Amino acid sequence: VVDDNQTNRTILVKMLESFGCLPEAVKSGAEAFQKLKRAAHEKRAYDLVLLDMQMPAMDGEVTLRAIKNNPEIKDVPVVILTSIGERGDAARLESLGCAGYLTKPVKQSQLFDTILTVLSQEKSQIKDKLIPIVTRHTIEEQKRRRAHILLAEDNPMNQKLVVILLKKAGYSVDAVEDGRMVIEVVKRKVYDLILMDVQMPEMNGFEATQAIRAREGEAKHTPIIAMTAHAMKGDRERCLQAGMDDYIAKPIEPQELFAAIEKWTKSQGKEKDLSPFTLHLTPQKSELALSEYIEPIDLESALRRVDGNTEFFREMLQEFLSYVPKQLEKLAEAIKTGDAKVVEREAHSLKGGAGNLGAKPIADLALQLGFLGRTGDFAGAKKIIGNLKTELKRLKEYFNQSSTDKIALKS
């Protein structure tokens, strides 16, 4: 890790350690150059360099040139991080041998994906052949290519339109006309997401979703997004009650469609991503890397709500962690006794507290629980409570491991 900013170095080191890596950090390009050469002489070459672009004296581009012009260390892959990205930077750095290029603030999951992709490319590199630079856009394209989507839509024109949109965006898609066909197809093939029309002949989207959920049980959960032309009050609740995860209205707006797909497929295929190599992962670290792939809290948005006062934010988070276990016990008891009003009230309170802290995974689960409380149908509530306990544990670990300096990377 090469960065003249102490806070940035600390954040990157913590991120890398959570992946199971063994990071070292220096504050200048000159120091990095000497450290790389010394490691090469001692036969313990580094696997990767994360290099800040904006540094005094010897900036990222100058350091990159020095590394690539030295025969002893030229093969180490370099990923450049910049707070001032300009058009043409990626192409110029690619021509110099840069393996990856990211703009700050860098998300943990984005860094994780970039490292995996860069090292995978290096492993399969053809000698003397220029490897395409890895950027945020190439990472997104790769994720789309890996996502397999099933579309259930009985209207031929609607089906054709959505299929064209999805394929043009890079997704792999299969299409069927009714709910019964959905059930048959998912028996034979695994999908990362299902786009489910609500009104279909033979078997409608609600019935098909309930059948899928019954078949999957506790071991698996395929994201299902409802598509309906009836944008009426209560539709969203009914979709969630049936076991669907999200809802988009017809006529389909492409941006809304892609946003929903990205939201529900971004955590898919984590195990597949880890297959090319181990990044020095021990079994314990491997589990941690998977669980932290999606961060339990959005610090950037949370800190904006408190004007960047990290001390006050930590106090709020600590208070939240102290009372939520009691809330979960109250919710579990209310579900057991069938007290819908208590479930709705406590879930709403939990969602509000989690939302203010940027703890989106908890807020989303609390929202689902609130809908169940509103309808009085507690099917699936026990599983949501279990997921809430898991997310609370992750949030506690995050709080215990972090410092007030653990905020989004800045220049």
Disulfide bonds with the S-S distance in Angstrom:
none
